Structures are given as C-alpha cells and as structure tokens.
C-alpha cells in the first residue's frame, strides 16, 4: 500500500499514486522532488538542491518544496475509500426474461427481472443468443430493488447501481463476461478502454474519440476493408499488454446506415432500437470472425473524428496529449504491478489524430499506419 | 451543435485538470515547475455514458 510510480514520457514525468489511484503529469524536476519527499528526504536538503538548480533564493525553494509536500504528498498519504452501497437483498424467485449466450464455447445464462434490465444488456449480445440448455457455465441474475440494479453471478453479489450510474453496471457486466470467458480474474487485466480495436496480422491499434465522433462507424468501414474487428466500445487489455476480443455488437447509429448498407446489407433487416432518453436509434452489427484464442499487442492509438468540413488530415500527436485524453475515459487496474505494465505499454505507443470525411482516405491511412509499425 | 457543446465541456474538463502548486511572483521558473496535470481514471469499468439502456 502507498506506493508511487514514476515514468518519464516525452520530457515530462507521469507520477501515479496508489492511495488515490491518480495520475499526475509533472515537470521532471518536480517529480524528482515528489520522489525525494516520498523517501523522507528532508525538505531542507531538497530545497538546497533546488536553490542551486534554479539559482533562486533558498527561502523560495523551501516554500516550493513545502507547497509540494502539502498539496501533493500529504493528500496521497491517506488511502481514499469509495463507499459501497450495502443493503440486504433477496434474489427474486422468478425472472421475466431468461437468455442464454454462447461465448468462447461457454454458456452464460442471464436472468433479467424486467424489460429495463434486458434493454441494458441484450441488444449488444443478441447475436450470441442460443437456445435453452442445462449445460450452463455461468449464471447471472439481474434485478431491481429500491431503485438499485443488482448484479449477481453464481449467487455472489457483484454490485448494485443507481440509474445515473447504470453505465457502470453495464461495464461491470461486460468485465465479468471477460473474466468468465477468458478465465482470468480482474487482477490479471491491465485496463479496459473506451475505444474500438482493430488488428491487421499480428498487431492491433485502438481507435478512440469523443462519443459521436465516428469510432464505431470507422470500425465497421475498416472491417469491410480487410481489417479485423476485435472489439467495439469496450477493449480489454491483459497484464501482458494483449488486446482480447470482446464480442458485443458494433453499435451503428441511424445516420451512419447509408454509408454502411452497401457493405452490410444485413443491416437492412437488423433489429432497430430506439432510445427515447438519448434521442437516438441504433442497430447492432455482429463483429466478424471473433477469435477468442488470439490476442494482439497494441502498437498505436488513433484519435479519430469524422468532420464533414475536413476531407482528410492525419498527424502524430504528443504522447502526453494522448495520455490526457486516454486516462479519464479508461479503467486502469489500480494494482501497482499492472500500473507499471500500463505505463511501460503507453510509453511505447505511437499516437495519431485522424480527422476525415473521405472514407477511402481514412482506410488507406490506417493501412499505412499499420505498415509503419510492422 | 450538440457535438460543439460536448467538445466544449470536454475542453473545460481538460483545463480543470491543469493545476498550479502556487504563484511565485517573479520566479517564473518556479511557477512553471509547479504546473501539473491531474488525471483520474474511471473508478470501474464502464460502458459509454450514452450507451443505450432505457426507453425502447
């Protein structure tokens, strides 16, 4: 407990604090001061070094080191505890909907107590549904009590969530699927990224971007042009830095349909889900040829944006800019060994910003980017 | 328009991530040295916040 990790990336330092699970991007000299304070070097000694380094008065150096101690070191000496909702509950005796999904040769039985819970999960996994069977490997039960949605797996409570945090319920359900189908507990995963993942031969890249910027549509286009889709929206990477397949359907918004119908005529007859709250209509495209046995090292991040006013533009971006975009949208394991792996992995990536409206240019560029990294 | 509002909100959050240890007056090198970015990853795995889930 109470470790810090420091990694130099692109002429600055990324510092991670175990107690708060926070990442700081600091100037290298400031990170050195943090490291010295963590090792209980005296403020006076650190200030003397700083005084010489910057040719500033000793008193100013002392002020600075004290400020770092107060604002960065001390708040991170105490572990932050997240309160967990804990209440008595009983698993319902009957469920309105029971579904069976086959994923990586395993049968997952999922019982939903009502249509709300079904709508949170089933549309993305409908293509994996199979008929009722007694030969079940994992049994999920999802029900509602006192405005909390509960998730139980093999009679063990996983968690409960209120409506405004329901995307965390969906995330945890997906994480549990990953743990089940790959027989790897959460501690064996480096992180889960809000991205799409594609591979070409032995390497993979992540496609990232703000919601609505075209990640999923780009993924579907790339899949139609020789790339292989590994995952959409939820990309699990294990503690050996390998990207694993996640079989949820690729979400296709209504206004992307005209672009994709030529490549995927099956979308004409796909089930359509209209989400009143979000004012959007979505269909799901099953990813092709999911291979659960293969995983891929990720060599790059592509921050993508569809923009009608930009024909095509692609540039390499600084790792630190990419880091600032990546972290808030990702779950990274808070186990120090996994954070070390994450920082090592990240420091080796190449990061790009790709803005486009001409699909053929985007596809050609992604091919080139894979070529650069092979 | 919706994307512009979203992008502006994301830009504001990125600006919020930039912190300063303090202001050291004429010692600009110190002020610069004390500027850092604070980032929080997600507390748990999550689907997209606007991932469909209610109201068929």
HADDOCK unambig.tbl for C-alpha pairs under 7 A between the chains (distance, minus, plus):
assign (segid A and resid 22 and name CA) (segid B and resid 39 and name CA) 5.96 0.50 0.50
assign (segid A and resid 22 and name CA) (segid B and resid 40 and name CA) 5.19 0.50 0.50
assign (segid A and resid 23 and name CA) (segid B and resid 38 and name CA) 6.00 0.50 0.50
assign (segid A and resid 23 and name CA) (segid B and resid 39 and name CA) 5.08 0.50 0.50
assign (segid A and resid 23 and name CA) (segid B and resid 40 and name CA) 6.41 0.50 0.50
assign (segid A and resid 24 and name CA) (segid B and resid 36 and name CA) 6.67 0.50 0.50
assign (segid A and resid 24 and name CA) (segid B and resid 37 and name CA) 5.45 0.50 0.50
assign (segid A and resid 24 and name CA) (segid B and resid 38 and name CA) 4.63 0.50 0.50
assign (segid A and resid 24 and name CA) (segid B and resid 39 and name CA) 6.11 0.50 0.50
assign (segid A and resid 25 and name CA) (segid B and resid 36 and name CA) 5.54 0.50 0.50
assign (segid A and resid 25 and name CA) (segid B and resid 37 and name CA) 4.98 0.50 0.50
assign (segid A and resid 25 and name CA) (segid B and resid 38 and name CA) 6.65 0.50 0.50
assign (segid A and resid 26 and name CA) (segid B and resid 36 and name CA) 4.91 0.50 0.50
assign (segid A and resid 26 and name CA) (segid B and resid 37 and name CA) 6.85 0.50 0.50
assign (segid A and resid 27 and name CA) (segid B and resid 33 and name CA) 5.96 0.50 0.50
assign (segid A and resid 30 and name CA) (segid B and resid 33 and name CA) 6.24 0.50 0.50
assign (segid A and resid 30 and name CA) (segid B and resid 34 and name CA) 6.86 0.50 0.50
assign (segid A and resid 67 and name CA) (segid B and resid 21 and name CA) 6.46 0.50 0.50
assign (segid A and resid 68 and name CA) (segid B and resid 21 and name CA) 6.65 0.50 0.50
assign (segid A and resid 116 and name CA) (segid B and resid 54 and name CA) 6.25 0.50 0.50
assign (segid A and resid 119 and name CA) (segid B and resid 53 and name CA) 5.30 0.50 0.50
assign (segid A and resid 119 and name CA) (segid B and resid 54 and name CA) 6.47 0.50 0.50
assign (segid A and resid 120 and name CA) (segid B and resid 52 and name CA) 6.79 0.50 0.50
assign (segid A and resid 120 and name CA) (segid B and resid 53 and name CA) 4.14 0.50 0.50
assign (segid A and resid 120 and name CA) (segid B and resid 54 and name CA) 6.94 0.50 0.50
assign (segid A and resid 167 and name CA) (segid B and resid 46 and name CA) 5.33 0.50 0.50
assign (segid A and resid 167 and name CA) (segid B and resid 47 and name CA) 4.98 0.50 0.50
assign (segid A and resid 167 and name CA) (segid B and resid 48 and name CA) 6.53 0.50 0.50
assign (segid A and resid 167 and name CA) (segid B and resid 49 and name CA) 5.56 0.50 0.50
assign (segid A and resid 168 and name CA) (segid B and resid 44 and name CA) 6.73 0.50 0.50
assign (segid A and resid 168 and name CA) (segid B and resid 45 and name CA) 6.19 0.50 0.50
assign (segid A and resid 168 and name CA) (segid B and resid 46 and name CA) 4.41 0.50 0.50
assign (segid A and resid 168 and name CA) (segid B and resid 47 and name CA) 6.52 0.50 0.50
assign (segid A and resid 170 and name CA) (segid B and resid 46 and name CA) 6.35 0.50 0.50
assign (segid A and resid 170 and name CA) (segid B and resid 47 and name CA) 5.74 0.50 0.50
assign (segid A and resid 171 and name CA) (segid B and resid 45 and name CA) 4.71 0.50 0.50
assign (segid A and resid 171 and name CA) (segid B and resid 46 and name CA) 3.73 0.50 0.50
assign (segid A and resid 171 and name CA) (segid B and resid 47 and name CA) 4.81 0.50 0.50
assign (segid A and resid 172 and name CA) (segid B and resid 45 and name CA) 5.71 0.50 0.50
assign (segid A and resid 172 and name CA) (segid B and resid 46 and name CA) 6.71 0.50 0.50
assign (segid A and resid 175 and name CA) (segid B and resid 45 and name CA) 6.86 0.50 0.50
assign (segid A and resid 192 and name CA) (segid B and resid 45 and name CA) 6.50 0.50 0.50
assign (segid A and resid 234 and name CA) (segid B and resid 47 and name CA) 6.84 0.50 0.50
assign (segid A and resid 273 and name CA) (segid B and resid 56 and name CA) 6.20 0.50 0.50
assign (segid A and resid 274 and name CA) (segid B and resid 56 and name CA) 5.29 0.50 0.50
assign (segid A and resid 275 and name CA) (segid B and resid 52 and name CA) 6.16 0.50 0.50
assign (segid A and resid 275 and name CA) (segid B and resid 54 and name CA) 6.29 0.50 0.50
assign (segid A and resid 275 and name CA) (segid B and resid 55 and name CA) 5.27 0.50 0.50
assign (segid A and resid 275 and name CA) (segid B and resid 56 and name CA) 5.23 0.50 0.50
assign (segid A and resid 276 and name CA) (segid B and resid 55 and name CA) 5.26 0.50 0.50
assign (segid A and resid 276 and name CA) (segid B and resid 56 and name CA) 6.59 0.50 0.50
assign (segid A and resid 277 and name CA) (segid B and resid 54 and name CA) 6.71 0.50 0.50
assign (segid A and resid 277 and name CA) (segid B and resid 55 and name CA) 6.28 0.50 0.50
assign (segid A and resid 278 and name CA) (segid B and resid 50 and name CA) 6.96 0.50 0.50
assign (segid A and resid 327 and name CA) (segid B and resid 39 and name CA) 6.63 0.50 0.50
assign (segid A and resid 327 and name CA) (segid B and resid 40 and name CA) 6.64 0.50 0.50
assign (segid A and resid 327 and name CA) (segid B and resid 41 and name CA) 4.99 0.50 0.50
assign (segid A and resid 328 and name CA) (segid B and resid 39 and name CA) 6.55 0.50 0.50
assign (segid A and resid 328 and name CA) (segid B and resid 40 and name CA) 5.60 0.50 0.50
assign (segid A and resid 328 and name CA) (segid B and resid 41 and name CA) 4.53 0.50 0.50
assign (segid A and resid 328 and name CA) (segid B and resid 42 and name CA) 6.09 0.50 0.50
assign (segid A and resid 329 and name CA) (segid B and resid 41 and name CA) 6.51 0.50 0.50
assign (segid A and resid 329 and name CA) (segid B and resid 42 and name CA) 6.35 0.50 0.50
assign (segid A and resid 330 and name CA) (segid B and resid 41 and name CA) 5.62 0.50 0.50
assign (segid A and resid 330 and name CA) (segid B and resid 42 and name CA) 5.56 0.50 0.50
assign (segid A and resid 331 and name CA) (segid B and resid 41 and name CA) 5.75 0.50 0.50
assign (segid A and resid 331 and name CA) (segid B and resid 42 and name CA) 4.76 0.50 0.50
assign (segid A and resid 331 and name CA) (segid B and resid 43 and name CA) 6.60 0.50 0.50
assign (segid A and resid 331 and name CA) (segid B and resid 44 and name CA) 5.71 0.50 0.50
assign (segid A and resid 331 and name CA) (segid B and resid 45 and name CA) 5.33 0.50 0.50
assign (segid A and resid 332 and name CA) (segid B and resid 41 and name CA) 6.62 0.50 0.50
